[in-house]
Amino acid sequence: MTSNHPIAIIGGGLAGLTLALILHRNGIPSTVFELDATPDARRQGGMLDMHEEAGQFALRQAGVYDEFHELVLHGGEATLILDRDATVLFEDGGTHGGRPEVDRGQLRGLLLNALPDDAIRWDAKVAAVRALDDGTHEVALADGTTFTTSLLVGADGTWSKVRALISGVTPQPLGLTFVEMHVPVSVDTTVAGNGSMFALADGRGILSHRGSDHSLHVAAAMTDEPTTDRDALLVRFERWSPALRALIADSTGPAIAYPINALPSGHRWQNRSGVTLIGDAAHVMSPFAGEGANLAMLDAAELAAAIIEGTPLERFERAMLERSSVASEESLATQRLCFAPDGAQALADLMNSFGPPAE
Ligand SMILES: Cc1cc2nc3c(=O)[nH]c(=O)nc-3n(C[C@H](O)[C@H](O)[C@H](O)COP(=O)(O)OP(=O)(O)OC[C@H]3O[C@@H](n4cnc5c(N)ncnc54)[C@H](O)[C@@H]3O)c2cc1C
């Protein structure tokens, strides 16, 4: 039998959960369908900085701003830019507090805990979606069940299934791969500082982020053919400082390759009744502006406001796509600058152009 859900949100990432929570706080029920079997099925990894006007705004709307502050990693905003000899070209002590850093998994846990258990269906992979003649949509899950919905929200990330209902555009590779590794606290990682570190040269990078448990999340970034073999990686970074190479050599666990994909920055669609997209499903972009999660949460807050106020979704979509297109262009420009031959100096110059760094 086909059931009905008035508002169905596909994807329980930051976008989908933020939307469900703001609606719930305003007395509007919705159901999130998430393909992961359980909340802990996947390591969420990494740190995110929450911007005042985006992520923090959405957390206020969701009523979890105070709880979020308890999760902030103090000093996590520190930034270092190094060349391949580990010479410091830019340093920001991260003491200004304007963009607090939080562990992505803990942030997701905060949103999950604030939602009623029955607001999320785990192990619910969407296999197909189709428009029905009456303006509603039918969703088929991989377990063979189906349901209909009056409002279908695609918050299902880069490879969104919902997107095909309104747009024929798919993400394309940006020619950059992050090979991600983890360095335990037992290893000396002083070179990486207390927050983010970008070591860049010759179209490659060793990027890192200090985690809330002080271990290090490292990505070897490369624009040529990626490899996850540590010995092969060390050959790629042969002429780099021993302290930076040690972040690869002393990492533990599997090295995992993540090719970076993006939708074109001007991605648009014709508004269609009963269906919309938010977050990466709508505008996945290069990660070099550090905006994706923030924009995903802002989209969620603005879509929730449009649903609560009953304003046309077309207006919400137009504003979302305008701001994400600006961020997407900036992000791609920063990515290109980082992976140019003298990327470290170019990124340091860009950072300095924003004004003097904090102590
Ligand atoms: C290397 C890297 C670093 C980044 N750093 C930052 C940063 O510092 N700051 C920042 O703001 N952003 C950053 N981003 C961007 C950020 O991670 C994303 O923009 C953000 O996670 C998007 O959230 P979302 O909820 O739209 O999508 P996602 O987080 O991808 O969530 C989508 C959810 O949908 C589920 N799903 C997918 N398909 C289906 C299906 N068929 N059925 C059911 N469920 C489905 C998935 O399991 C997932 O839980 C970074 C991205 C990358 C790649």
The ligand as an ORCA input file, in Angstrom:
! r2SCAN-3c Opt
* xyz 0 1
  C      36.538     18.129      1.438
  C      35.376     19.001      1.781
  C      35.513     19.980      2.771
  C      34.444     20.804      3.104
  N      34.609     21.779      4.051
  C      33.586     22.606      4.332
  C      33.739     23.665      5.303
  O      34.791     23.825      5.910
  N      32.667     24.478      5.542
  C      31.483     24.319      4.888
  O      30.546     25.095      5.150
  N      31.295     23.335      3.975
  C      32.313     22.483      3.676
  N      32.142     21.499      2.750
  C      30.843     21.359      2.073
  C      29.849     20.582      2.912
  O      30.419     19.357      3.342
  C      28.575     20.288      2.114
  O      28.218     21.411      1.369
  C      27.412     19.923      3.054
  O      27.706     18.737      3.754
  C      26.122     19.745      2.269
  O      25.105     19.279      3.130
  P      23.815     18.562      2.516
  O      22.971     18.219      3.689
  O      23.281     19.376      1.406
  O      24.394     17.253      1.830
  P      25.079     15.961      2.482
  O      25.861     16.309      3.692
  O      25.801     15.279      1.366
  O      23.857     15.063      2.946
  C      23.064     14.357      2.018
  C      22.411     13.194      2.740
  O      21.529     12.558      1.814
  C      21.677     11.158      1.950
  N      21.282     10.560      0.661
  C      21.933     10.641     -0.516
  N      21.292      9.960     -1.465
  C      20.188      9.442     -0.868
  C      19.126      8.620     -1.340
  N      19.060      8.181     -2.620
  N      18.159      8.264     -0.467
  C      18.190      8.678      0.837
  N      19.191      9.447      1.329
  C      20.170      9.837      0.477
  C      23.154     10.951      2.288
  O      23.383      9.693      2.911
  C      23.408     12.139      3.216
  O      23.175     11.833      4.570
  C      33.199     20.648      2.423
  C      33.057     19.658      1.437
  C      34.131     18.850      1.111
  C      33.971     17.803      0.028
*
